[in-house]
Amino acid sequence: MSIGNSPEDDRPSIGRVLQQARIAAGLTVEEVSSSTRVRIPIVHAIEEDDFTRCGGDVYARGHIRTLARAVGIDPEPLVSQYDGEHGGRPAPTPAAPLFEAERIRSDPRRPNWTAAMVAAIVVVVGFVGFTFFKGDDGGATTRVAEGSTPNTTSPKPKPTKTTDPKPVPSDSAIAAAPRDKVTVKLSATQGKSWISAKDHNGRMLFDGLLQKGESKTFQDKERVDLVLGDAGSIELFVNGKKVEDKFQPGQVERLTYTKGDPEVG
């Protein structure tokens, strides 16, 4: 007499179900891995019913749910099948011991009122004794000093140190620059002016309108080329020195400066 297999023995494995569903959905392992962020080796291992690479039962259940949803099938029957084949879900941790442990830990934090009262009494007694002896000393001092002339001279006030104000930096100090570079500072003191500035490679450093009261500083390791739309409105510093050229209002100037003294190229 033979005994037939139970229906549970006839059902396909978890990995087989996931693999067939993926193939039926027309998806590759790489596509499933990309959409679920489950690494390709783990997808292959699960489809071969190898759950050791998942890192534990909790992660295995999560991967099964994620892959099942990705291939369009219900994950719960597969998770139940996994629990049946791997000893079921872990029993929840009872909450009572946790609360008991918390209560036991909180007991030492209660204040020790007896020790506090003893300390307060010691402080009060010490303060009263100190005050009593201090009062006797004060009386004796008064009797010894009786009839003497009190010293009414008030203490001399300590001289206060005065700090000299820092000098305001001059235009030359503001425009000062390292010797190994050329530094050009433009200030629109008389009115607005259109200006253009380029470095030694011809790269544009600035190209626009400089409003009255505004300043721009440009620096390059070799040369700065300038175009001033209204040179008469501009005050110019090169390498920390003011350029004394008298530009006329409305005059367009093309200037080039290097690391030496201000010299128009």
C-alpha positions as CSV (number, residue, x, y, z in Angstrom):
1,M,0.0,0.0,0.0
2,S,1.5,3.4,-1.1
3,I,0.8,6.8,0.4
4,G,0.4,9.7,-2.0
5,N,2.1,13.1,-1.6
6,S,0.1,15.8,0.1
7,P,-1.0,18.9,-1.8
8,E,1.7,21.0,-0.1
9,D,4.4,18.6,-1.4
10,D,3.1,19.1,-4.9
11,R,3.2,22.9,-5.0
12,P,6.3,24.5,-6.7
13,S,9.0,26.0,-4.6
14,I,9.2,29.8,-3.8
15,G,12.1,30.3,-6.2
16,R,10.4,28.4,-9.0
17,V,7.2,30.5,-8.6
18,L,9.2,33.8,-8.7
19,Q,11.2,32.6,-11.7
20,Q,8.2,31.5,-13.8
21,A,6.3,34.8,-12.9
22,R,9.4,36.8,-14.0
23,I,9.6,34.9,-17.3
24,A,5.9,35.3,-17.9
25,A,6.2,39.0,-17.3
26,G,9.0,39.2,-19.9
27,L,11.6,40.5,-17.5
28,T,15.2,39.6,-17.1
29,V,17.1,39.2,-13.8
30,E,18.9,42.4,-14.5
31,E,15.7,44.3,-15.0
32,V,14.2,43.0,-11.8
33,S,17.3,43.8,-9.9
34,S,17.3,47.4,-11.3
35,S,13.7,48.0,-10.4
36,T,13.9,46.5,-6.9
37,R,17.5,47.3,-6.0
38,V,18.0,43.7,-5.0
39,R,21.4,42.7,-6.2
40,I,21.6,40.3,-9.1
41,P,23.4,37.4,-7.2
42,I,20.7,37.5,-4.6
43,V,17.9,37.4,-7.2
44,H,19.6,34.3,-8.8
45,A,20.0,32.7,-5.4
46,I,16.3,33.2,-4.4
47,E,15.1,31.7,-7.7
48,E,17.3,28.7,-6.9
49,D,15.7,28.5,-3.4
50,D,18.9,29.6,-1.7
51,F,18.1,32.1,1.0
52,T,21.4,32.0,2.8
53,R,22.6,35.1,0.9
54,C,19.7,37.2,2.2
55,G,21.2,37.8,5.6
56,G,18.5,36.3,7.7
57,D,14.8,35.5,7.8
58,V,13.6,39.1,8.0
59,Y,15.6,40.1,4.9
60,A,14.5,37.0,3.1
61,R,10.8,37.8,3.7
62,G,11.4,41.3,2.5
63,H,13.2,40.2,-0.7
64,I,10.4,37.7,-1.4
65,R,7.8,40.4,-1.1
66,T,9.8,42.9,-3.2
67,L,10.4,40.4,-6.0
68,A,6.8,39.1,-6.0
69,R,5.5,42.6,-6.5
70,A,8.0,43.3,-9.2
71,V,6.8,40.3,-11.3
72,G,3.1,41.0,-10.6
73,I,2.1,38.2,-8.1
74,D,0.7,38.2,-4.6
75,P,3.7,37.9,-2.1
76,E,1.7,36.7,0.9
77,P,1.3,33.0,-0.1
78,L,5.0,32.9,-0.8
79,V,5.9,34.5,2.6
80,S,3.6,32.0,4.3
81,Q,5.2,29.1,2.5
82,Y,8.6,30.5,3.5
83,D,7.5,30.6,7.2
84,G,6.2,27.1,7.0
85,E,9.5,25.8,5.5
86,H,11.8,27.8,7.9
87,G,10.2,27.4,11.3
88,G,7.6,30.2,11.1
89,R,7.8,33.8,12.4
90,P,9.7,34.5,15.6
91,A,7.4,35.0,18.7
92,P,7.0,38.6,19.7
93,T,9.0,39.7,22.8
94,P,6.7,40.1,25.8
95,A,6.3,43.7,26.9
96,A,6.1,43.1,30.7
97,P,9.8,42.4,31.4
98,L,10.6,45.6,29.5
99,F,8.4,47.7,31.6
100,E,9.7,46.0,34.8
101,A,13.3,46.6,33.8
102,E,12.5,50.3,33.1
103,R,10.8,50.6,36.5
104,I,13.8,49.0,38.3
105,R,16.3,51.3,36.5
106,S,14.3,54.4,37.5
107,D,14.4,53.6,41.3
108,P,18.0,54.7,41.9
109,R,17.2,58.2,40.5
110,R,14.9,59.0,43.5
111,P,16.4,61.8,45.7
112,N,17.9,60.8,49.0
113,W,16.0,63.2,51.3
114,T,17.7,62.0,54.5
115,A,21.2,62.9,53.2
116,A,19.9,66.2,51.9
117,M,18.5,67.2,55.3
118,V,21.7,66.2,57.1
119,A,23.8,68.3,54.7
120,A,21.4,71.3,55.2
121,I,21.7,71.1,59.0
122,V,25.5,71.0,58.7
123,V,25.5,74.1,56.5
124,V,23.3,76.0,58.9
125,V,25.3,75.1,62.0
126,G,28.5,76.1,60.2
127,F,27.1,79.4,59.1
128,V,25.8,80.3,62.6
129,G,29.2,79.5,64.2
130,F,31.1,81.5,61.6
131,T,28.8,84.5,62.1
132,F,29.2,84.3,65.9
133,F,33.0,84.3,65.9
134,K,33.1,87.0,63.2
135,G,31.0,89.2,65.4
136,D,33.4,88.9,68.4
137,D,36.4,89.7,66.2
138,G,34.6,92.8,64.9
139,G,33.9,94.1,68.4
140,A,37.5,93.7,69.5
141,T,38.7,95.5,66.4
142,T,36.3,98.3,67.1
143,R,37.5,98.7,70.7
144,V,41.2,98.7,69.7
145,A,40.7,101.3,67.0
146,E,38.5,103.6,69.2
147,G,39.9,107.1,69.3
148,S,42.0,106.8,66.2
149,T,41.4,108.9,63.2
150,P,39.7,107.0,60.5
151,N,41.3,106.9,57.1
152,T,39.0,108.8,54.8
153,T,41.3,108.9,51.9
154,S,39.5,107.4,48.9
155,P,41.4,105.0,46.7
156,K,42.9,106.4,43.6
157,P,41.2,105.3,40.4
158,K,43.2,103.0,38.2
159,P,44.3,104.6,35.0
160,T,42.5,103.3,32.0
161,K,44.3,102.3,28.9
162,T,43.4,104.2,25.8
163,T,43.9,102.6,22.4
164,D,44.8,104.8,19.5
165,P,42.3,104.5,16.6
166,K,43.6,102.4,13.8
167,P,44.5,104.6,10.8
168,V,42.1,104.5,7.9
169,P,43.8,102.7,4.9
170,S,44.6,104.9,2.0
171,D,43.7,104.2,-1.6
172,S,47.2,103.1,-2.2
173,A,47.0,100.5,0.6
174,I,43.7,99.3,-0.6
175,A,45.0,98.8,-4.1
176,A,48.3,97.2,-3.0
177,A,49.0,93.8,-4.6
178,P,51.7,91.1,-4.6
179,R,54.7,91.7,-6.7
180,D,54.3,88.5,-8.7
181,K,50.9,89.7,-10.2
182,V,49.4,92.7,-11.8
183,T,46.5,94.2,-9.9
184,V,44.2,96.9,-11.4
185,K,41.5,98.7,-9.4
186,L,38.9,100.9,-11.1
187,S,36.6,103.3,-9.1
188,A,33.8,105.3,-10.8
189,T,34.3,108.5,-8.8
190,Q,32.9,111.1,-11.3
191,G,30.1,109.1,-12.9
192,K,29.2,105.8,-14.4
193,S,31.4,104.3,-17.2
194,W,31.3,101.1,-19.3
195,I,34.4,99.1,-18.8
196,S,35.9,95.9,-20.2
197,A,38.7,93.8,-18.6
198,K,40.6,90.8,-20.0
199,D,43.5,88.6,-18.7
200,H,46.7,87.7,-20.6
201,N,44.9,84.8,-22.3
202,G,42.1,87.1,-23.6
203,R,39.6,85.7,-21.2
204,M,36.9,88.2,-20.2
205,L,37.1,89.3,-16.6
206,F,34.4,91.8,-16.7
207,D,32.3,93.5,-19.3
208,G,29.6,95.9,-18.1
209,L,28.6,99.2,-16.6
210,L,30.3,100.5,-13.5
211,Q,27.9,102.8,-11.6
212,K,29.1,105.9,-9.8
213,G,30.6,105.0,-6.4
214,E,31.3,101.4,-7.4
215,S,34.7,99.8,-7.7
216,K,36.2,96.7,-9.4
217,T,39.6,95.0,-8.9
218,F,41.2,92.7,-11.4
219,Q,44.3,90.5,-11.1
220,D,46.4,88.4,-13.4
221,K,49.8,86.8,-13.2
222,E,51.1,88.6,-16.4
223,R,48.8,91.3,-17.9
224,V,45.4,93.0,-17.7
225,D,43.9,94.7,-20.8
226,L,41.3,97.4,-20.2
227,V,38.8,99.4,-22.3
228,L,37.2,102.4,-20.6
229,G,34.1,103.8,-22.2
230,D,34.2,107.1,-20.2
231,A,37.8,107.3,-18.9
232,G,37.2,110.7,-17.3
233,S,34.9,109.2,-14.8
234,I,37.4,106.6,-13.6
235,E,40.0,106.7,-10.9
236,L,42.7,104.1,-11.6
237,F,45.2,102.2,-9.4
238,V,47.8,99.8,-10.8
239,N,49.9,97.6,-8.6
240,G,49.1,99.8,-5.5
241,K,49.9,103.1,-7.2
242,K,47.5,105.7,-8.5
243,V,47.7,106.4,-12.2
244,E,47.9,110.2,-12.6
245,D,46.9,110.4,-16.3
246,K,44.2,113.0,-16.9
247,F,41.5,111.3,-18.9
248,Q,38.9,113.5,-20.5
249,P,35.2,113.0,-19.9
250,G,33.6,110.8,-22.6
251,Q,37.1,109.7,-23.8
252,V,37.5,106.0,-24.7
253,E,40.8,104.5,-23.6
254,R,42.4,101.1,-24.3
255,L,45.0,100.3,-21.7
256,T,47.4,97.4,-20.9
257,Y,49.2,97.0,-17.5
258,T,51.8,94.5,-16.4
259,K,53.6,93.6,-13.2
260,G,56.0,96.7,-13.4
261,D,55.2,100.3,-12.5
262,P,52.1,101.6,-14.1
263,E,52.9,102.0,-17.7
264,V,50.4,102.1,-20.5
265,G,51.1,99.4,-23.1
